[in-house]
Amino acid sequence: MKRSLANVAGVVALLCAALMAVAEYTGFTARAYAMIEARYGASARLRVERWQQLMSRINAAGNYTDRQKIEAANDFFNEVRWVSDMEHWKKEDYWATPIETLGTNAGDCEDFSIAKYFTLNELGIDNDKLRIT
């Protein structure tokens, strides 16, 4: 009995480690992606997955310069449509999260700045070099 409990505990520990590794690699859990898809649709989920893959790929390579990281973040978020807050959110000013920006595939200047800030932070750009003004 003790041996089978030890085996079960070992399998559970191994599964937990594997799930944590997958979550770390993708940046989001399957549940988070499902929630994004439920709220914004399948296209939004793909945009968020592409965003996470971009960051994972750059971090895994380990040889991108700060300039290359900036260009990658800029190119990625410049694919999102520019829409005023009044048109998009029915508010004079709304600061969207990167998930909201990618989820709706739209944003304005500060939404792009926020999304790029979070991306560059995740890519290891020194916080002393990042500003939103």
BATIMI-925237 format. One record per residue: residue number from 1; residue in one letter; x, y, z of N, C-alpha, C, O in turn. Coordinates in Angstrom, 1 decimal. Each point is the difference from the previous one (the first is absolute). Layout:
BEGIN
PT num residu    n.x    n.y    n.z   ca.x   ca.y   ca.z    c.x    c.y    c.z    o.x    o.y    o.z
PT NUM      A      X      Y      Z      X      Y      Z      X      Y      Z      X      Y      Z
...
This chain:
BEGIN
PT num residu    n.x    n.y    n.z   ca.x   ca.y   ca.z    c.x    c.y    c.z    o.x    o.y    o.z
PT   1      M    0.8   -1.2    0.0   -0.8    1.2    0.0    0.9    1.3    0.0   -0.3    0.9   -0.7
PT   2      K    1.3   -0.9    1.6    0.9    1.1    0.0    0.6    0.3   -1.3    0.2    1.1   -0.5
PT   3      R    0.2   -2.2   -0.2    0.7    0.1   -1.3   -0.9    0.6   -1.0    0.4    0.9   -0.8
PT   4      S   -1.7   -1.3    0.7   -0.9    0.5   -1.0   -0.3    1.5    0.3   -0.2    0.7   -0.9
PT   5      L    0.1   -0.3    2.2   -0.2    1.4    0.3    1.2    0.8   -0.4   -0.2    1.1   -0.5
PT   6      A    1.4   -1.6    0.6    1.2    0.7   -0.4    0.0    0.1   -1.5    0.4    1.1   -0.5
PT   7      N   -0.8   -2.1   -0.2   -0.1    0.0   -1.5   -1.0    1.1   -0.4    0.3    0.7   -1.0
PT   8      V   -1.4   -0.7    1.6   -1.0    1.0   -0.4    0.5    1.4    0.3   -0.2    0.9   -0.8
PT   9      A    0.8   -0.7    1.9    0.5    1.3    0.4    1.1    0.4   -1.0    0.0    1.2   -0.4
PT  10      G    0.8   -2.1   -0.1    1.0    0.3   -0.9   -0.6    0.3   -1.4    0.5    1.0   -0.6
PT  11      V   -1.5   -1.7    0.2   -0.6    0.3   -1.3   -0.7    1.4    0.1    0.1    0.8   -0.9
PT  12      V   -0.8   -0.5    2.0   -0.6    1.3    0.2    1.0    1.1   -0.1   -0.2    1.0   -0.6
PT  13      A    1.3   -1.2    1.3    1.1    1.0    0.0    0.5    0.2   -1.4    0.3    1.2   -0.4
PT  14      L   -0.1   -2.2   -0.3    0.5    0.1   -1.4   -1.0    0.7   -0.9    0.4    0.8   -0.8
PT  15      L   -1.7   -1.1    0.9   -1.0    0.7   -0.7   -0.1    1.5    0.3   -0.1    0.8   -0.9
PT  16      C    0.2   -0.5    2.2    0.0    1.4    0.4    1.2    0.7   -0.6   -0.1    1.2   -0.5
PT  17      A    1.3   -1.8    0.5    1.2    0.7   -0.5   -0.2    0.2   -1.5    0.4    1.0   -0.6
PT  18      A   -1.0   -2.0   -0.1   -0.2    0.1   -1.5   -0.9    1.1   -0.3    0.2    0.8   -0.9
PT  19      L   -1.3   -0.7    1.6   -1.0    1.0   -0.2    0.5    1.4    0.3   -0.3    1.0   -0.8
PT  20      M    1.2   -0.9    1.8    0.6    1.3    0.3    0.9    0.4   -1.1    0.1    1.2   -0.4
PT  21      A    0.7   -2.1   -0.1    0.9    0.2   -1.1   -0.7    0.5   -1.3    0.4    1.0   -0.6
PT  22      V   -1.5   -1.6    0.3   -0.8    0.4   -1.1   -0.6    1.4    0.2    0.0    0.8   -0.9
PT  23      A   -0.5   -0.6    2.1   -0.6    1.4    0.3    1.1    1.0   -0.1   -0.3    1.1   -0.5
PT  24      E    1.5   -1.4    1.0    1.1    1.0   -0.1    0.4    0.3   -1.4    0.2    1.1   -0.4
PT  25      Y   -0.2   -2.2   -0.4    0.5    0.2   -1.4   -1.0    0.8   -0.8    0.4    0.9   -0.8
PT  26      T   -1.7   -1.1    1.0   -1.0    0.7   -0.8   -0.4    1.3    0.6   -0.6    0.9   -0.6
PT  27      G    0.9   -0.7    1.9   -0.4    1.2    0.7   -1.4    0.0    0.5   -0.3    0.7    1.0
PT  28      F   -0.6   -1.5   -1.6   -1.4   -0.1    0.5   -0.3   -1.4    0.1    0.5   -0.9   -0.8
PT  29      T   -1.5    0.6    1.6   -0.5   -1.4    0.2   -1.0   -0.2   -1.1   -0.5    0.9   -0.6
PT  30      A    0.2   -2.2    0.4   -1.1   -0.3   -1.0   -1.3    0.6    0.5   -0.8    0.5   -0.9
PT  31      R    0.6   -0.4    2.2   -1.3    0.6    0.5    0.0    1.5   -0.4   -1.0    0.6   -0.3
PT  32      A    2.2    0.1    0.4    0.0    1.4   -0.3   -0.3    0.2   -1.5   -0.8    0.9   -0.3
PT  33      Y    1.4   -1.7   -0.5   -0.3    0.1   -1.5   -1.5   -0.3   -0.2   -0.6    0.7   -0.9
PT  34      A    0.0   -1.6    1.6   -1.4   -0.3   -0.2   -0.8    1.2    0.4   -1.1    0.3   -0.7
PT  35      M    1.4    0.3    1.8   -0.7    1.2    0.4    0.1    1.1   -1.0   -1.0    0.7   -0.2
PT  36      I    2.2   -0.5   -0.4    0.2    1.1   -1.0   -0.9   -0.3   -1.2   -0.7    0.8   -0.5
PT  37      E    0.7   -2.1    0.1   -0.8   -0.4   -1.1   -1.5    0.2    0.3   -0.8    0.4   -0.9
PT  38      A    0.4   -0.8    2.1   -1.5    0.1    0.3   -0.4    1.5    0.0   -1.1    0.3   -0.4
PT  39      R    2.0    0.6    0.8   -0.4    1.4    0.1    0.1    0.7   -1.3   -0.8    0.8   -0.4
PT  40      Y    1.9   -1.1   -0.4    0.3    0.8   -1.2    0.0   -0.8   -1.3   -0.1    0.6   -1.0
PT  41      G    0.1   -1.9    1.1   -0.1   -0.8   -1.2    1.3   -0.7   -0.3    1.1    0.3    0.6
PT  42      A   -1.2   -1.2   -1.6    1.2   -0.8   -0.4    1.1    0.8   -0.6    1.2   -0.3    0.3
PT  43      S   -1.5    1.3   -1.1    1.1    0.9   -0.5    0.8    0.7    1.0    1.2    0.1   -0.1
PT  44      A   -1.9    0.3    1.2    0.7    0.7    1.1    0.9   -1.0    0.7    1.1    0.4    0.3
PT  45      R   -1.6   -1.6   -0.1    0.9   -1.0    0.6    1.3   -0.2   -0.8    1.1   -0.1    0.5
PT  46      L   -1.3    0.0   -1.8    1.2   -0.1   -0.9    0.9    1.1    0.1    1.3   -0.1    0.0
PT  47      R   -1.8    1.4    0.1    0.9    1.1    0.1    0.7    0.0    1.3    1.2    0.3    0.1
PT  48      V   -1.8   -0.7    1.0    0.7   -0.1    1.3    1.0   -1.1    0.0    1.1    0.1    0.5
PT  49      E   -1.4   -1.2   -1.1    0.9   -1.1   -0.2    1.2    0.4   -0.8    1.2   -0.3    0.4
PT  50      R   -1.4    1.1   -1.4    1.1    0.5   -0.9    0.9    0.9    0.9    1.2    0.0   -0.2
PT  51      W   -1.8    0.8    1.0    0.7    1.0    0.9    0.9   -0.8    0.9    1.2    0.3    0.2
PT  52      Q   -1.8   -1.3    0.5    0.8   -0.8    0.9    1.1   -0.8   -0.7    1.1   -0.1    0.5
PT  53      Q   -1.4   -0.4   -1.7    1.0   -0.7   -0.8    1.2    0.9   -0.4    1.1   -0.4    0.1
PT  54      L   -1.5    1.6   -0.4    1.1    1.0   -0.4    0.9    0.2    1.2    1.2    0.0   -0.1
PT  55      M   -1.8    0.3    1.3    0.9    0.2    1.2    0.8   -1.2    0.3    1.2    0.1    0.4
PT  56      S   -1.8   -1.3   -0.5    0.7   -1.3    0.4    1.1   -0.2   -1.0    1.1   -0.4    0.4
PT  57      R   -1.3    0.7   -1.7    1.0   -0.2   -1.0    1.2    0.9    0.2    1.2   -0.4   -0.1
PT  58      I   -1.5    1.7    0.4    1.1    0.9    0.2    0.8   -0.3    1.3    1.2    0.0    0.0
PT  59      N   -2.0   -0.3    1.1    0.7   -0.3    1.2    0.9   -1.3   -0.1    1.0   -0.1    0.5
PT  60      A   -1.6   -0.9   -1.3    0.8   -1.3   -0.1    1.2    0.2   -0.9    1.1   -0.6    0.3
PT  61      A   -1.1    1.5   -1.2    1.1    0.3   -0.9    1.2    0.6    0.8    1.1   -0.4   -0.1
PT  62      G   -1.5    1.3    1.0    1.0    0.6    0.9    1.1    0.9   -0.7    0.9    0.5    0.7
PT  63      N   -1.1   -0.2   -2.0    1.0    0.8   -0.7   -0.6    1.2   -0.6    0.7    0.7   -0.9
PT  64      Y   -1.9   -0.3    1.2   -0.6    1.2   -0.6    0.6    1.2    0.7    0.1    0.0    1.2
PT  65      T    0.2    1.0   -2.0    0.4    1.3    0.6   -1.3    0.7    0.5   -1.1   -0.3   -0.4
PT  66      D    1.3    1.3    1.2   -1.2    0.8    0.5   -0.7    0.6   -1.2   -1.2    0.1   -0.1
PT  67      R    2.0    0.4   -0.9   -0.6    0.6   -1.2   -0.9   -1.1   -0.8   -1.1    0.4   -0.4
PT  68      Q    1.6   -1.6    0.3   -0.8   -1.0   -0.7   -1.2   -0.4    0.8   -1.1   -0.2   -0.6
PT  69      K    1.1    0.2    1.9   -1.1   -0.2    0.9   -1.1    1.1   -0.2   -1.2   -0.3   -0.1
PT  70      I    1.7    1.5    0.0   -0.9    1.2   -0.2   -0.7   -0.1   -1.3   -1.2    0.2   -0.1
PT  71      E    2.0   -0.5   -0.9   -0.6   -0.2   -1.4   -1.0   -1.1   -0.1   -1.0    0.1   -0.6
PT  72      A    1.3   -1.2    1.3   -0.9   -1.2    0.0   -1.4    0.4    0.7   -1.0   -0.3   -0.5
PT  73      A    1.1    1.0    1.7   -1.2    0.4    0.7   -0.8    1.0   -0.8   -1.2    0.0   -0.1
PT  74      N    2.0    1.0   -0.5   -0.7    1.0   -0.8   -0.7   -0.6   -1.2   -1.1    0.3   -0.3
PT  75      D    1.8   -1.2   -0.5   -0.6   -0.6   -1.1   -1.2   -0.8    0.3   -1.0    0.0   -0.7
PT  76      F    1.1   -0.7    1.8   -1.2   -0.9    0.4   -1.2    0.9    0.3   -1.1   -0.3   -0.5
PT  77      F    1.2    1.3    1.4   -1.1    0.7    0.4   -0.5    1.0   -1.0   -1.1    0.5    0.0
PT  78      N    2.0   -0.1   -1.0   -0.5    0.8   -1.1   -0.9   -0.7   -0.9   -0.6    0.7   -0.9
PT  79      E    0.4   -1.9    1.0   -1.0   -0.8   -0.8   -1.4    0.2    0.6   -1.0   -0.2   -0.7
PT  80      V    0.9    0.7    1.9   -1.3    0.3    0.6   -0.6    1.3   -0.5    0.7    1.0   -0.2
PT  81      R   -2.0   -1.0    0.0   -0.7    1.2   -0.6    0.0    1.1    1.0   -0.2   -0.2    1.2
PT  82      W    0.4    1.5   -1.7   -0.1    1.1    0.9   -1.5    0.5    0.0   -0.6    0.1   -1.1
PT  83      V    0.1    0.0    2.3   -1.4    0.4    0.2   -0.1    0.9    1.2    0.6   -0.3    1.0
PT  84      S   -1.3    1.4   -1.1   -0.1    1.0    1.1   -0.7   -0.7    1.2   -0.8   -0.9   -0.2
PT  85      D    1.1    1.4    1.4   -0.7   -0.6    1.2   -1.5    0.3   -0.1   -0.8   -0.9    0.4
PT  86      M    0.4    2.0   -0.9   -1.4    0.3   -0.1   -0.7   -1.0   -0.9   -1.1   -0.5    0.3
PT  87      E    1.7    0.2   -1.4   -0.6   -1.0   -0.9    0.1   -1.4    0.5   -1.0   -0.8   -0.1
PT  88      H    2.1    0.5    0.7    0.3   -1.4    0.4   -0.7   -0.3    1.3   -0.7   -1.0    0.1
PT  89      W    0.9    1.8    0.9   -0.5   -0.3    1.4   -1.2    0.9    0.4   -0.5   -0.2    1.1
PT  90      K    0.1    1.2   -1.9   -1.1    0.9    0.3    0.4    0.8    1.3   -0.9    0.4    0.8
PT  91      K    2.2   -0.1   -0.7    0.5    0.8    1.1    1.0    1.0   -0.6    0.7   -0.3   -1.0
PT  92      E   -0.5    1.5    1.7    0.9    1.0   -0.5    1.4   -0.6    0.1    0.9    0.3   -0.9
PT  93      D   -0.5   -1.0    1.9    1.3   -0.5    0.2   -0.1   -1.3    0.7   -0.6   -0.1    1.1
PT  94      Y    1.2   -0.9   -1.7    0.1   -1.4    0.6    1.3   -0.6   -0.2    0.5    0.0   -1.2
PT  95      W    0.2   -0.5    2.2    1.3   -0.6   -0.1   -0.2   -1.5    0.0   -0.3   -0.6    1.0
PT  96      A    0.4    0.0   -2.2   -0.3   -1.5   -0.1    1.3   -0.8    0.4    1.1    0.5   -0.2
PT  97      T   -1.4   -1.7    0.7    1.1   -0.9    0.2    0.4   -0.6   -1.3   -0.7    0.1   -1.0
PT  98      P    1.9   -0.7    0.9    0.4   -0.7   -1.2   -1.0   -1.0   -0.5   -0.2   -0.2   -1.2
PT  99      I   -0.4   -0.5    2.1   -1.0   -1.1   -0.3   -1.2    0.7   -0.6   -0.6   -0.5   -1.0
PT 100      E    0.1    1.6    1.5   -1.1    0.7   -0.6    0.3    0.5   -1.4   -0.8   -0.1   -0.9
PT 101      T    2.0    0.6    0.8    0.5    0.6   -1.3    0.0   -1.2   -1.0   -0.5    0.2   -1.1
PT 102      L    1.1   -1.3    1.4    0.1   -1.1   -0.9   -1.4   -0.7   -0.2   -0.3   -0.5   -1.0
PT 103      G   -0.4    0.5    2.1   -1.3   -0.7    0.0   -1.0    0.7   -1.0   -0.7   -0.6   -0.7
PT 104      T    0.8    1.9    0.7   -0.9    0.8   -0.9    0.7    0.4   -1.3   -0.7    0.5   -0.9
PT 105      N    1.9   -0.8    0.8    0.9    0.3   -1.2   -0.2    1.5   -0.3    0.0    0.4   -1.1
PT 106      A    0.0    0.4    2.2   -0.1    1.5   -0.2    0.5    0.7    1.2    0.0   -0.5    1.2
PT 107      G    0.5    1.7   -1.4    0.4    0.8    1.1    0.5    1.4   -0.5    0.0    0.2   -1.2
PT 108      D    0.3    0.6    2.2    0.6    1.3   -0.4    1.4    0.2    0.5    0.6   -1.0    0.5
PT 109      C   -0.1    2.2   -0.5    1.4    0.2    0.2    0.5   -0.6    1.4    1.0   -0.7    0.1
PT 110      E   -1.8    1.0    1.0    0.5   -0.5    1.3   -0.2   -1.5    0.1    0.8   -0.6    0.7
PT 111      D   -1.8    0.0   -1.4   -0.1   -1.4    0.0    1.2   -0.7   -0.6    0.5   -1.0    0.5
PT 112      F   -0.1    1.6   -1.6    1.2   -0.6   -0.7    1.3    0.2    0.9    0.8   -0.9    0.1
PT 113      S   -0.7    2.0    0.5    1.1    0.3    0.9    0.0   -1.0    1.2    1.1   -0.5    0.4
PT 114      I   -2.2    0.3    0.2   -0.1   -1.0    1.1    0.3   -1.4   -0.4    0.8   -0.7    0.6
PT 115      A   -1.3    0.3   -1.8    0.3   -1.3   -0.5    1.5   -0.2   -0.3    0.5   -1.1    0.4
PT 116      K    0.1    2.1   -1.0    1.4   -0.1   -0.3    0.8    0.0    1.2    1.0   -0.7    0.1
PT 117      Y   -1.4    1.5    0.9    0.7    0.1    1.3    0.1   -1.4    0.7    1.0   -0.5    0.4
PT 118      F   -2.2   -0.1   -0.3   -0.1   -1.4    0.6    0.9   -1.0   -0.8    0.6   -0.8    0.6
PT 119      T   -0.7    0.9   -1.9    0.8   -0.9   -0.8    1.5    0.2    0.2    0.7   -1.0    0.2
PT 120      L   -0.2    2.2   -0.3    1.4    0.3    0.2    0.5   -0.3    1.4    1.1   -0.5    0.2
PT 121      N   -2.0    0.7    0.8    0.3   -0.4    1.3    0.2   -1.6    0.1    1.0   -0.4    0.6
PT 122      E   -1.9   -0.3   -1.2    0.1   -1.5    0.0    1.2   -0.4   -0.8    0.6   -1.1    0.3
PT 123      L   -0.1    1.9   -1.3    1.1   -0.4   -0.8    1.3    0.4    0.7    1.1   -0.2   -0.6
PT 124      G   -1.1    0.7    1.8    1.2    0.3    0.8    0.6    1.3   -0.2    1.1    0.3    0.4
PT 125      I   -1.8    0.7   -1.1    0.5    1.3   -0.1    0.0    0.6    1.4   -0.9   -0.1    0.7
PT 126      D    2.0    0.7   -0.4    0.2    0.6    1.4   -1.1    1.1    0.2   -0.3    0.8   -0.8
PT 127      N   -0.3   -0.9    2.0   -1.1    0.9    0.3    0.4    1.5    0.0   -0.8    0.9   -0.3
PT 128      D    2.1   -0.7    0.5    0.5    1.4   -0.1   -0.1    0.6   -1.4    0.1    1.2   -0.2
PT 129      K   -0.2   -2.1   -0.8   -0.1    0.4   -1.4   -1.4    0.1   -0.5   -0.2    0.5   -1.1
PT 130      L   -0.8   -0.8    1.9   -1.4   -0.1   -0.4   -0.7    1.2    0.7    0.0    0.1    1.2
PT 131      R   -0.8    0.6   -2.0   -0.8    1.1    0.5   -1.3    0.1   -0.8    0.0   -0.3   -1.2
PT 132      I   -1.1    0.6    1.9   -1.2    0.3   -0.7   -0.3    1.5    0.4   -0.2    0.3    1.1
PT 133      T    0.2    0.5   -2.2   -0.2    1.5    0.3   -1.1    0.5   -0.9   -0.3    1.2    0.1
